[in-house]
Amino acid sequence: MNSPFVFGKIVSGEHFVNRNEEIYRLQNNFKSGNSTRTHFV
């Protein structure tokens, strides 16, 4: 069985998960000058 996950490369299209809420929060943090930490699994 193949894994449904893509590791080690940039994803797009069908492999990209809808992250509109997260993008909105990040944009607001950057515009406000807030420190932002991201976590990559």
Beta strands, then each sheet from edge to edge (+ up, - down):
end
